[in-house]
Structure formats: structure tokens, C-alpha cells
């Protein structure tokens, strides 16, 4: 990861996510963009970046936010004393997803970072409800950090694979690249909710050995149990530090995120969730 976008509403949850990301990628040379998003009114609906130089817009609406971002960045520099990271404050006056899409395109962002369960009574950014919105609409990797989850070096990750997931496409290669960067052991779960294993499952262990080497992994095949139950139970029975999730279709999205049994993904996420959309 080289260019990272972190979303903040200045809540403790969003600040915790920023700290997590900086510790996760410690030692890397990063361009670290910190975005605060203001909800649009009937007058404005375009992304306004601080660096654009629109003084009238900045002076009337964003001066206080700019000061908050500058203070945050100054504190981060003091806390971490890292010269390999360049910080860039950004402000958007737009919907969250439109603002993020614009920054991703203009700044060549490789990863967006956000906290979950942020403020719920303000207009700015409601991270608790916007986690799913981001995952649904942003076709770039997203790292969601649960409330008060403090960074620990990655020891164990879980990679759920649905019955139709293939481990040979570009999205899986991105996952492998990330795994090798952060380290730890991978627990791959091939989940077949209807019982019968797909053709892809026959070569799973061979493909994992080929792609992940030298990263250690364990392979598990689970039949006749819905994906969301398997993942939740596995996290509770194993010392998992991170969920790696490949979201490839709207149907998958609904099963994993929208069912009543999986509200924990947006409301009570147990461990950080790294989403790789296709």
C-alpha cells in the first residue's frame, strides 16, 4: 500500500482507525490522506479539496474543519515521529461515497480506512451505518476497524471463500499481496452452504500452497452451514486478528452483510475487516 485514504468525523472510532492503519503499515513509505466529509445542502454538491485554493468556499464553510485536520496531523506526527509518511488533509462537501470515489481517482488511492460505530446523531459521517454503504459502492479495498479495537501484530487471519469464489483471479492476487505484506497465518474457509463442494474446491489447497508460499495456512471445508454463521463462530473459537473478505456479487453482499444474523458486521464487528471488491 502506498496511498491510503482515512475517513474521519473526529470521533474516537475514526481516530482509532487512523492509529490502527499507521501501526499496521509501520515502516512503509506512505502518502496518508485524511478526509472529512460534510453532507451537502441544496447549494453545494461537489467535492472541495483544501488544496484546490477556493478561498471563498474554504473561508465560509471549512475553516474550522481545516484547523481540526491540521491539529490532528500535527498530533499524529508527534505521536509517531515517522518521516516515511506524508500527511494530506482533505475536505469534501458531498455524499460520502461520491467524495471517496473522487479522492480515490484523483489521488490513486490503494486502500480506504474507516472506523465503525462512529457518531450517530450528526450530519457529517455516520460510520456505523456507512460501513456497508462504502463496501457496496466503492470498488477498492476497504479496511473497517471496530470500535476500541487496538492494533496487535497480525498473527491469524481468516479468509472465507464462498462456493463460487475462485482463487486465481486478480482480486485474490490482491489479497495474497496484502497477506504477504502484513504477515500472519491464514485460515481459509471454503464454505458450501448447500452441501456439495464446487469444482473450484478440488484444487484449493494446491492453489493456496502455490500462491501463499511461504505464508503458513490452514484449509477448512464447511458444508451445509450459512457463511455468516461459519465466520462468526470461527472468529469466536480462534484467535483471529483480521477478516479478509472477497465481495464479488450483490447476492453475496446481501447474504453476508444484510441478514439479521450478520448485523454484527456493521454494529458489533469483533475484529478488523479487510474487504476486497471485485
N, C-alpha and C positions, 0 to 999 in steps of 0.2 A: 504494500500500500504506500502510495506517495502523496496523493492529495486526498485529504479527509475532510468531510463536512460534518460538523457537530451542531445540533439544534439546541437552542437554549431559550427558555422563558424565564431564566434566572431563578427557577425553583431549585430546591435541594436535589431533586431527582435528576434534573437535566445537568446540573453541575457534577453530580456523582458520575454520570455517564461520560462527561468530558475527562474526568480524572481516570476513569477506567480505561478509556481509549489511549490516553497518553502513557499509562503504565503498560498496557498491552503491547504497544509498539515502541517501547523504550529502546533507544539506541538507533532507531531508524531516522533517516532524513525525511522530514515531513513538511508539507505545506498544510497547515491546520486552519481551516476556515470555520469561524463560529458565527452562525446565523441566528438572528432573532427575527421572527415573523410577526408582523402586525396584520390583523384582519382588515380587509379593505372596506371602505364605505362606498357610497354611491358616486363619489368623485374620483377615487383612485382605484386602479386595478392592475397596475403594472409593477414589476419588480424594480425596486430602487436600491441600488448598492451604494454604500457610503463612498466608495472610490469614484463614483460617476461624476461627482463635482456639482450636482444640482443643489446649489446652496439654499434656494428658497424652500424647496421641499424638505431638505435636511433641517434648516433652522426652525421651521414651523412645526414639524411633526417628530423629528427623530433625534434632536439634540440630546435629550435625556438618555435615550437608548444608546446612543454613541458613547456617552460618558460611562454608562454602565458596562458596555463591552470593553472599553479601554481599561477600566478599573479591573475587570475580570482578567483580561490578558496580562496586565501588569502583575497581578497576584499569581497567575499561573507561571509566569517567568521566574518569579521569586521562589515559588514552591519547588519547581523542578530544575531551575538553573540549567536548562538544556539549550545549547546553541544549534543543535541539529534540527530544531523545529522553528519554522517561521509562522507566526500567528497573523490571521487576517480577519478583522471584524466585518460583518455584513449585516445589512438590514433589508428586509423585504416588506413591502406593503402590498400583500397579495394573499391568496389562499396558500395554505401550507404546501400542498403538492405542486402547485404551479411554481411557487418560489423555489422549491428544491429542484425541480426539473430544470429551471433556468440556470441555477448555480452549477448543477452537475454538468450541463452542457458548456457553460462559459469558462468553468474552472477545471474541466477534465477531472471530475471527482471520481475516485475509485470506491469510496465507502462513505455511507452516511451513518452517523451515530446519534441515537436518541435515548432518552430515559423514558420509562413507562410510569404511569400513575403520577403525572405532574399535576399542575393546578387544574381544578375542575370548575372554578367559578369565575374565570376571567375570559376575556375575549381573545387574548393573544393565541396561545398554542395549548390545546388540551391534549397533552401527550398520552394520557391514559386511553382516550378514545381514538387518537390519531395514529397509534401504532399500526392497527390493522389498515387504516386508510393509506398509510405510507407503503406498507407491504403490497397492497392491492394495486397501487398506481405507479410506484417507482420501479423501473426495470433496471435497477442497480443494486448491489449488495447493501444490506441494511443491518446494523448491529443495534439491538434493543437491550438496554440494561435495566433490570428490575430495580425497584425502589430499595435503597440502602444496601444493595449488593456491592461488597467491596472486592477489589481486584485480588485474585490469587493467581500465581503462575498456572498456566493451563496444564493439568495432569490427565484429564479424561474428557473426551468429547463424545457426543452421541450423534450419529448420522442416520436418521430414519429414511428408509427407502420404501416408497410405495410399490405396489405390484407392477406398475408400468415404468418405473424410473430406470433409465439406462445410465450406466456409469462410464460411458465413452464419449459423451457429448461435451461441448465447450463449458457448460455450466459445471459439470463435475470436475473438469480440469481446473476451474477456478477454485473450487472447494479444496482440491488437493494442494494447490499452490498456497492457499491460506493455511491449511493444516501444517504444512511443512515450515511455514513461517512462524507460527505460534507454538508448535510443538505439542507434546502430549500423546496419549494413546487414543485410538479411535475405536468406538464401539458402533459397528454398522448393523442396523436392524432392518432386515428385509421383511416387510410386513405385508402379509397376504390375507386381507380380511375375509375373502370369500373361500379361503382354504387352499386352492390349488396354486402352486408356485408358477410364475410365468417363465417363459423361455430364458429371459434375462438372468433369472436367479441361478441358472445352472452354471454360469461362469463367474458368479460374483466373487468368490474367494480368489480365483485366478486373476481377475481384473484388479481387485484390491491389492493383491501382492505386487502386481506389476506397477500400479500407479503410486502406491503409498511407500514403497521401499525407500528408505529404511525405517519408516514410521511404523511402530507396532500397532496391531489392530486385533480385534475380536469380531467374529461374524456370528450373527444370530438370525435365525429364520423363525418368524412367528406367524401362526396360522389361526384364522377364524376369530381374531380379536381386532376391533377397530383401531386404527392408527393412533388416535388421540389418547386412548387408554394405555396402549403399549408404552408410548413415550413417557407419559406421566408416571406410570408405575416404575419404569426403568430408572428415571431420574431419582425417585424416592428410594430405590433399593441399591443404587450405585452412587459413587462419589463423583457426580458429573459436574464439570465446570462450565460447559458450554454446549448448547444445542446448535447443530448445523442443519439447515433445512433448505432443500431444493424445492421451490414452488414453481410448478410448471403449467398449471391449468387452473381455471376458475373453479372447477369441481373439487380439485384438491384443496384449494383455498377455503372453500365453504366447509369441507369436512373437518379440516384441521383447526380453523380459526373461529368459525361462526356457530358451531353447535354449542348447546348449553353446557356440555361436559368440558368444553375447552375454553370457556371464558377466562380461565386462568392465564391464557396466553397474553391477554391484554390487561387483566385486572390483578392477577396474582402470579405473575411469571416467577418461577422459582430460581432459574439461572439465566444468564445472558443467552440471547437468541440471535444467531447469525443467519440471515436469510439471503439465499442466492436465487434471484428470479431468473427464469429462462425468457 
